Amino acid sequence: MADSRLDTNANRPPDEELLELADTLGLGLFSIDMSGRIVWANDAMARQYGYASTADAIGSLASDHYVDPKERQELFAQFLADPKVMEQGYIRFES
């Protein structure tokens, strides 16, 4: 059974100060929903992956940018078993 916290926070962007810092440093950030679609992205992410704007990134599949799409499936399965896995897990992305 999926954790309801996933849906309630999926569309909430990080604090504005963190967003500004991430953009200044060129760190691309985004959030995905349970299906792997991007529901939020910052400007740096849009630039890094060739989107004209963050609005263009919304709704696209994050897996389009994975080095190995199987990594998402493996990490997601681990996350469902233990949500704390996200503190240590990562997925490699192409840039």
C-alpha positions as CSV (number, residue, x, y, z in Angstrom):
1,M,0.0,0.0,0.0
2,A,1.4,3.4,-1.0
3,D,2.2,6.0,1.6
4,S,-0.4,8.8,1.5
5,R,2.4,11.4,2.3
6,L,3.6,10.9,-1.3
7,D,0.5,12.4,-2.8
8,T,0.0,15.3,-0.3
9,N,3.5,16.7,-0.8
10,A,4.1,15.9,-4.5
11,N,3.2,19.3,-5.9
12,R,4.8,21.4,-3.1
13,P,7.9,23.2,-4.2
14,P,10.8,23.6,-1.7
15,D,11.2,26.8,0.2
16,E,11.8,29.8,-2.0
17,E,15.3,30.4,-0.5
18,L,16.3,26.9,-1.4
19,L,14.9,27.3,-4.9
20,E,16.9,30.5,-5.4
21,L,20.1,28.9,-4.1
22,A,19.6,25.8,-6.3
23,D,19.0,28.0,-9.4
24,T,22.0,30.2,-8.6
25,L,24.2,27.1,-8.2
26,G,22.7,25.5,-11.4
27,L,21.2,22.6,-9.5
28,G,18.3,21.1,-11.4
29,L,15.6,19.9,-9.0
30,F,12.3,18.3,-9.7
31,S,9.5,16.2,-8.1
32,I,7.7,13.3,-9.6
33,D,4.4,11.6,-9.0
34,M,3.9,7.9,-8.4
35,S,3.8,7.3,-12.2
36,G,7.2,9.0,-12.7
37,R,5.9,12.1,-14.3
38,I,7.4,15.5,-13.4
39,V,5.0,17.5,-11.3
40,W,7.3,20.4,-10.4
41,A,10.7,21.6,-11.7
42,N,13.0,24.5,-11.2
43,D,14.5,26.7,-13.9
44,A,17.9,25.1,-13.7
45,M,16.4,21.6,-14.4
46,A,14.5,22.9,-17.4
47,R,17.7,24.5,-18.8
48,Q,19.8,21.4,-18.2
49,Y,17.3,19.1,-20.0
50,G,16.5,21.4,-22.9
51,Y,13.0,22.4,-21.9
52,A,12.0,25.9,-23.0
53,S,10.4,26.5,-19.6
54,T,9.6,24.7,-16.4
55,A,6.0,24.4,-17.7
56,D,7.3,22.3,-20.6
57,A,8.9,19.9,-18.2
58,I,5.7,19.4,-16.2
59,G,4.0,16.1,-17.2
60,S,7.0,14.6,-19.0
61,L,8.5,11.4,-17.8
62,A,11.6,11.7,-15.6
63,S,12.7,8.3,-16.9
64,D,13.4,10.0,-20.3
65,H,16.5,11.4,-18.6
66,Y,17.7,8.3,-16.6
67,V,21.0,6.7,-17.6
68,D,19.4,3.4,-16.7
69,P,15.5,3.4,-16.4
70,K,15.6,0.2,-14.4
71,E,17.2,2.2,-11.5
72,R,13.9,3.9,-10.9
73,Q,12.0,0.7,-10.7
74,E,14.6,-0.8,-8.2
75,L,14.7,2.4,-6.1
76,F,10.9,2.8,-6.1
77,A,10.5,-0.8,-4.9
78,Q,12.9,-0.2,-2.1
79,F,11.1,3.0,-1.2
80,L,7.7,1.3,-1.0
81,A,9.3,-1.3,1.3
82,D,11.0,1.4,3.4
83,P,10.4,5.1,2.7
84,K,13.7,6.0,4.5
85,V,15.6,4.5,1.6
86,M,15.3,7.9,-0.2
87,E,17.7,9.4,2.3
88,Q,20.4,7.2,0.8
89,G,19.1,6.4,-2.7
90,Y,19.8,8.1,-5.9
91,I,19.3,7.7,-9.6
92,R,21.8,8.8,-12.2
93,F,20.6,11.2,-14.8
94,E,22.0,12.2,-18.2
95,S,22.8,15.9,-18.6
